[in-house]
């Protein structure tokens, strides 16, 4: 059995999400609206937390969008948004996921947004594993962690009192 090492504690995660919210505001203060597009699962939960923090530091309009994709077979499935794509026209889109590993999930998740005119398309992740196979650039990251292929990084944001990032 492999033991898990805690990389980020609850308080550290909250601090990182707040810092990312400030960074997003600093890069987009002159925009009309910021859309937080969270990838289904922990990415969407992180987008919820990020939007909450963002609303505390900015009076700018925000929108939260759930992006549903099959992470194991992104080419074989349809990517769904829980809103009309046209409603996002001309806005800043921040794609949010928990861990950036190869970049494949985020790259495919961007597809719907490439069919409309957006002001900016940015990426925010809690952990960047620096193991890219796809050309995905991270605009906002909580933590950068170089890992081996066999290691697993897990972000837990499901229990409001015990967020953590672990490495096994």
Backbone bond lengths (Angstrom), bond angles and torsions (degrees), N, CA, C in turn:
res aa  C-N    CA-C-N  psi(-1)  N-CA   C-N-CA  omega(-1)  CA-C   N-CA-C  phi
1 X - - - 1.449 - - 1.525 109.22 -
2 X 1.308 116.45 134.69 1.455 121.84 -178.59 1.525 109.40 -94.01
3 X 1.312 116.64 135.94 1.457 119.32 179.13 1.525 109.68 -88.49
4 X 1.325 114.77 152.45 1.463 121.20 -179.94 1.521 109.39 -99.71
5 X 1.309 115.49 133.38 1.461 121.54 175.22 1.509 108.34 -99.94
6 X 1.328 116.91 128.62 1.458 120.73 177.58 1.527 107.96 -76.79
7 X 1.323 115.54 120.84 1.467 121.99 -179.31 1.527 110.43 -93.87
8 X 1.346 116.47 -42.79 1.456 121.60 177.91 1.528 109.23 -131.22
9 X 1.319 116.37 134.35 1.461 122.11 178.52 1.525 109.92 -88.83
10 X 1.308 115.05 173.23 1.463 121.84 178.72 1.534 111.31 -52.37
11 X 1.323 116.80 -53.64 1.470 120.41 -177.74 1.525 112.24 -63.30
12 X 1.314 117.43 -37.68 1.467 120.41 178.32 1.525 110.85 -65.33
13 X 1.325 117.24 -39.37 1.465 120.40 178.30 1.518 110.70 -64.22
14 X 1.321 117.41 -44.56 1.469 120.72 177.94 1.531 109.96 -59.51
15 X 1.326 117.18 -44.27 1.470 120.91 178.70 1.526 111.14 -61.15
16 X 1.320 117.09 -42.04 1.463 120.78 -178.64 1.525 111.30 -68.08
17 X 1.311 117.41 -39.98 1.467 120.26 177.72 1.526 109.83 -64.30
18 X 1.314 116.90 -41.34 1.479 120.26 178.28 1.534 110.43 -63.94
19 X 1.337 116.84 -42.70 1.473 120.04 178.83 1.521 110.57 -62.72
20 X 1.324 117.05 -42.90 1.463 120.30 178.44 1.525 110.13 -61.82
21 X 1.335 117.48 -40.26 1.470 120.80 177.95 1.533 110.52 -59.15
22 X 1.323 117.31 -43.73 1.468 121.18 177.31 1.530 110.48 -62.53
23 X 1.326 117.25 -43.21 1.465 120.98 -179.66 1.529 111.13 -63.00
24 X 1.319 116.42 -41.21 1.469 119.84 178.32 1.524 109.84 -63.42
25 X 1.316 117.13 -41.91 1.468 120.16 177.63 1.532 110.81 -63.15
26 X 1.326 117.03 -44.20 1.465 120.38 -179.69 1.528 111.71 -60.56
27 X 1.328 117.77 -36.67 1.467 121.14 -178.56 1.529 113.06 -83.17
28 X 1.341 117.58 -13.05 1.459 120.25 -173.23 1.526 113.87 -134.49
29 X 1.324 118.27 20.09 1.460 121.17 -174.65 1.523 113.64 -60.18
30 X 1.328 117.63 -22.39 1.459 120.93 -177.53 1.531 112.59 -96.29
31 X 1.312 117.57 8.31 1.465 122.31 -179.76 1.525 110.10 -92.12
32 X 1.321 116.31 160.59 1.463 121.22 -179.43 1.530 112.14 -80.75
33 X 1.332 116.82 -36.02 1.460 119.82 -175.49 1.523 110.26 -156.25
34 X 1.328 114.76 146.14 1.456 121.08 175.30 1.528 108.13 -116.92
35 X 1.326 115.85 131.42 1.459 122.66 178.60 1.521 108.01 -106.91
36 X 1.327 116.18 125.41 1.463 121.84 176.31 1.522 106.79 -98.68
37 X 1.332 116.29 108.13 1.460 122.31 -177.85 1.522 108.39 -103.02
38 X 1.327 115.72 100.36 1.455 121.12 -176.78 1.511 112.25 -93.07
39 X 1.325 115.51 133.95 1.459 121.33 178.99 1.526 108.17 -77.06
40 X 1.317 114.89 130.18 1.459 122.88 -173.94 1.525 112.13 -41.11
41 X 1.335 115.90 139.37 1.458 122.28 -176.88 1.517 110.14 100.17
42 X 1.312 116.04 -139.31 1.460 120.97 -176.86 1.527 111.75 -66.96
43 X 1.321 117.51 -27.92 1.464 120.08 176.24 1.521 111.72 -62.30
44 X 1.323 116.56 -40.23 1.471 120.71 178.00 1.525 110.19 -68.22
45 X 1.327 117.36 -40.65 1.466 119.94 178.25 1.530 110.05 -62.65
46 X 1.318 116.74 -40.22 1.466 119.61 177.41 1.532 110.19 -64.11
47 X 1.328 117.11 -39.07 1.468 120.67 177.86 1.526 110.53 -61.82
48 X 1.338 117.30 -39.25 1.469 120.87 176.92 1.525 110.66 -60.90
49 X 1.324 116.18 -48.10 1.468 120.71 -179.94 1.520 111.06 -63.83
50 X 1.319 116.13 -40.25 1.458 121.37 -179.93 1.531 110.94 -65.13
51 X 1.325 116.28 -42.25 1.466 119.11 178.12 1.529 111.02 -64.13
52 X 1.336 117.32 -40.77 1.465 121.08 177.64 1.528 110.80 -58.80
53 X 1.330 116.95 -46.88 1.465 121.12 179.32 1.525 110.92 -65.68
54 X 1.333 115.75 -39.49 1.461 120.24 -179.05 1.529 110.77 -62.29
55 X 1.321 116.96 -41.03 1.466 120.44 179.16 1.524 111.63 -65.53
56 X 1.338 118.14 -22.39 1.460 121.05 177.10 1.525 112.19 -78.01
57 X 1.334 117.63 -23.84 1.469 120.33 -177.84 1.523 112.83 -106.27
58 X 1.336 117.49 -7.43 1.456 120.66 -176.18 1.522 110.55 -144.02
59 X 1.324 115.72 148.56 1.467 120.55 174.50 1.525 111.07 -96.11
60 X 1.312 116.57 3.56 1.461 122.36 -179.71 1.532 110.61 -64.00
61 X 1.323 116.13 146.97 1.457 120.78 175.03 1.520 109.91 -65.29
62 X 1.338 115.33 143.32 1.457 121.06 176.80 1.520 108.89 -131.59
63 X 1.295 114.82 161.58 1.456 121.47 174.20 1.522 107.32 -142.19
64 X 1.316 115.93 141.42 1.454 122.23 178.59 1.520 108.02 -110.06
65 X 1.325 116.33 127.48 1.464 121.94 -177.59 1.518 109.05 -127.51
66 X 1.328 115.61 134.20 1.463 120.45 175.80 1.521 108.65 -94.89
67 X 1.332 116.31 127.40 1.458 123.18 177.37 1.523 107.18 -105.67
68 X 1.331 116.25 116.35 1.460 120.72 -178.99 1.521 109.33 -103.51
69 X 1.318 115.00 123.88 1.456 122.65 -178.71 1.526 107.93 -148.26
70 X 1.313 116.77 146.81 1.461 120.94 173.62 1.526 106.50 -83.61
71 X 1.323 116.53 106.11 1.463 120.75 -175.09 1.522 113.09 -63.30
72 X 1.316 117.35 -26.95 1.463 120.51 -178.97 1.531 112.34 -82.69
73 X 1.338 117.10 -24.61 1.475 120.99 -178.75 1.528 110.08 -141.23
74 X 1.331 117.54 65.96 1.465 119.69 -174.62 1.521 114.76 -64.49
75 X 1.321 118.56 -26.03 1.467 120.58 179.36 1.523 112.57 -79.96
76 X 1.319 117.11 -24.13 1.452 120.95 -176.16 1.522 113.27 -88.67
77 X 1.316 118.12 -6.27 1.455 120.48 -176.28 1.521 111.08 -122.41
78 X 1.304 114.14 160.49 1.449 121.40 176.37 1.526 108.44 -85.82
79 X 1.308 117.19 137.55 1.457 121.65 178.37 1.522 106.91 -90.05
80 X 1.324 116.54 123.13 1.460 121.17 -176.35 1.514 110.88 -112.99
81 X 1.344 115.03 143.93 1.455 122.74 172.99 1.519 106.91 -114.08
82 X 1.327 117.45 150.06 1.459 119.29 178.94 1.533 112.40 -91.28
83 X 1.337 115.91 27.31 1.460 122.33 175.51 1.523 107.99 -150.31
84 X 1.315 115.96 171.52 1.461 120.41 175.61 1.527 108.83 -75.19
85 X 1.294 117.13 129.45 1.464 122.18 -178.24 1.527 111.31 -57.13
86 X 1.314 117.04 -39.56 1.465 121.33 -177.96 1.526 112.79 -61.99
87 X 1.346 117.52 -24.62 1.469 120.53 179.66 1.525 112.01 -70.24
88 X 1.321 116.87 -10.70 1.466 121.52 -178.75 1.528 112.60 -98.43
89 X 1.306 115.83 -1.11 1.466 122.31 -178.43 1.531 111.01 -55.36
90 X 1.339 115.94 131.16 1.459 121.95 174.40 1.520 115.45 77.89
91 X 1.315 118.06 5.86 1.466 121.14 -175.98 1.531 111.09 -104.69
92 X 1.320 115.17 165.25 1.460 121.47 173.33 1.527 106.86 -81.71
93 X 1.318 116.21 127.21 1.460 121.94 177.78 1.523 107.54 -110.25
94 X 1.326 116.26 123.95 1.460 121.20 174.43 1.524 106.67 -110.60
95 X 1.342 115.94 108.20 1.468 121.60 176.01 1.518 107.04 -74.55
96 X 1.330 117.15 130.55 1.460 121.11 -176.02 1.527 109.60 -124.51
97 X 1.330 115.56 129.52 1.461 121.07 172.81 1.518 108.04 -141.89
98 X 1.317 115.73 165.00 1.460 119.16 -176.69 1.518 112.33 -77.79
99 X 1.350 117.00 -50.94 1.461 121.40 -176.53 1.524 109.61 -128.69
100 X 1.321 116.39 131.28 1.462 121.17 172.17 1.519 106.97 -98.60
101 X 1.316 115.18 112.64 1.451 120.58 179.84 1.524 108.33 -103.46
102 X 1.308 117.73 -87.18 1.468 120.72 -179.59 1.525 112.61 -89.13
103 X 1.326 116.97 -20.46 1.457 121.45 -176.81 1.515 113.20 96.32
104 X 1.321 117.38 -5.89 1.466 121.69 -175.51 1.526 112.46 -62.86
105 X 1.313 117.99 -48.24 1.464 120.72 -177.85 1.519 111.12 -61.06
106 X 1.316 117.18 -47.34 1.469 119.96 -179.05 1.520 110.39 -66.31
107 X 1.312 117.93 -41.71 1.471 120.75 -179.97 1.521 110.77 -58.02
108 X 1.321 118.09 -48.19 1.464 120.93 179.96 1.528 111.85 -70.81
109 X 1.326 117.43 -32.66 1.467 120.92 -179.96 1.522 112.61 -67.39
110 X 1.329 116.90 -21.57 1.465 120.80 179.08 1.527 112.80 -75.49
111 X 1.315 117.10 -16.38 1.466 121.53 -172.94 1.537 114.34 -48.84
112 X 1.336 120.13 -49.39 1.470 118.14 -179.02 1.533 113.20 -59.31
113 X 1.327 116.44 -35.71 1.459 120.68 -176.47 1.523 112.43 -73.00
114 X 1.316 116.75 -16.47 1.461 121.06 177.84 1.532 111.82 -79.83
115 X 1.327 116.12 -8.86 1.466 120.95 179.22 1.520 113.21 -92.86
116 X 1.331 117.35 -1.50 1.459 121.33 177.58 1.525 108.97 -130.03
117 X 1.314 115.65 166.54 1.461 120.54 175.99 1.528 107.75 -86.28
118 X 1.339 116.08 117.23 1.460 120.59 176.18 1.521 108.61 -113.52
119 X 1.320 115.91 157.10 1.463 119.74 177.77 1.530 110.03 -71.87
120 X 1.333 115.88 -46.40 1.471 122.93 177.51 1.521 107.73 -151.29
121 X 1.322 115.98 151.64 1.459 122.30 173.38 1.522 106.43 -126.10
122 X 1.321 116.09 109.97 1.455 121.64 -174.95 1.526 110.39 -119.62
123 X 1.336 116.36 165.82 1.458 122.12 -177.78 1.529 109.78 -127.58
124 X 1.354 114.95 133.21 1.467 121.39 175.00 1.524 108.52 -128.26
125 X 1.327 116.30 132.65 1.462 121.72 177.08 1.526 109.30 -137.36
126 X 1.327 114.95 155.30 1.461 118.34 175.36 1.523 109.98 -77.21
127 X 1.348 116.89 -45.24 1.467 120.31 -178.06 1.524 109.51 -128.74
128 X 1.322 115.63 128.41 1.466 122.56 173.69 1.519 106.56 -106.51
129 X 1.333 115.69 115.28 1.470 120.28 -177.46 1.527 112.98 -82.96
130 X 1.299 117.91 -4.71 1.469 121.98 178.33 1.526 111.90 57.01
131 X 1.321 115.58 42.71 1.461 120.62 -176.65 1.526 109.88 -129.64
132 X 1.307 117.41 43.34 1.456 122.29 -171.47 1.507 115.03 -71.84
133 X 1.329 113.55 141.18 1.458 122.46 169.35 1.515 110.21 -118.75
134 X 1.339 116.07 -14.00 1.462 122.54 178.84 1.521 107.76 -116.57
135 X 1.334 117.58 149.08 1.467 120.46 -176.85 1.526 112.67 -78.49
136 X 1.317 116.00 73.70 1.461 122.19 179.40 1.520 107.90 -110.32
137 X 1.319 115.54 124.73 1.457 121.72 178.77 1.526 108.69 -100.88
138 X 1.312 117.96 132.35 1.454 122.46 179.50 1.521 108.87 -94.38
139 X 1.329 115.77 124.14 1.461 121.00 177.01 1.523 111.61 -85.20
140 X 1.342 116.00 -35.80 1.464 121.22 -175.97 1.529 108.94 -137.70
141 X 1.324 115.82 124.90 1.468 118.85 178.81 1.512 109.67 -136.74
142 X 1.320 113.93 146.95 1.452 119.70 177.04 1.514 111.65 -81.85
143 X 1.349 115.72 -40.97 1.461 119.37 -172.82 1.523 108.72 -155.86
144 X 1.327 116.77 136.63 1.457 121.13 175.74 1.524 107.58 -106.64
145 X 1.340 114.80 131.72 1.450 119.83 -174.18 1.519 109.08 -141.48
146 X 1.318 116.85 113.85 1.465 120.57 176.19 1.514 108.31 -81.11
147 X 1.321 115.91 126.09 1.454 121.22 -176.28 1.523 109.94 -130.96
148 X 1.319 115.23 169.65 1.457 119.88 172.34 1.524 108.60 -89.83
149 X 1.308 116.89 167.18 1.456 122.21 179.65 1.526 110.93 -62.12
150 X 1.323 117.53 -33.77 1.457 121.72 -176.80 1.521 114.32 -79.41
151 X 1.326 117.85 -13.62 1.463 120.26 -179.70 1.524 110.05 -83.11
152 X 1.324 114.96 152.11 1.462 121.50 -178.52 1.525 109.03 -123.43
153 X 1.335 115.76 129.17 1.456 121.79 176.61 1.518 107.41 -106.47
154 X 1.331 116.06 128.39 1.461 120.17 179.27 1.517 109.84 -125.34
155 X 1.333 115.58 129.79 1.454 121.99 175.69 1.522 106.73 -104.19
156 X 1.322 116.57 123.76 1.457 121.31 178.77 1.524 108.60 -111.06
157 X 1.326 115.27 117.68 1.463 121.07 179.34 1.527 110.98 -129.76
158 X 1.326 117.22 16.46 1.447 120.55 -173.52 1.517 114.52 -82.09
159 X 1.303 118.59 -28.99 1.455 122.35 179.76 1.528 108.09 -104.61
160 X 1.331 116.93 119.79 1.465 120.85 -173.94 1.526 113.71 -58.45
161 X 1.317 117.71 -20.12 1.448 120.18 -177.09 1.519 114.32 -104.23
162 X 1.335 116.74 1.39 1.462 117.81 -176.53 1.517 112.08 -148.28
163 X 1.305 117.38 64.07 1.458 120.97 173.01 1.512 107.60 -76.40
164 X 1.340 116.38 142.95 1.459 118.80 173.90 1.521 110.72 -162.86
165 X 1.331 114.30 158.11 1.459 122.20 173.23 1.514 106.13 -117.56
166 X 1.343 115.72 127.66 1.462 119.93 -178.79 1.528 110.19 -123.77
167 X 1.316 114.57 155.32 1.453 123.10 176.88 1.523 108.03 -124.27
168 X 1.353 116.01 125.73 1.469 119.99 177.26 1.513 109.47 -124.67
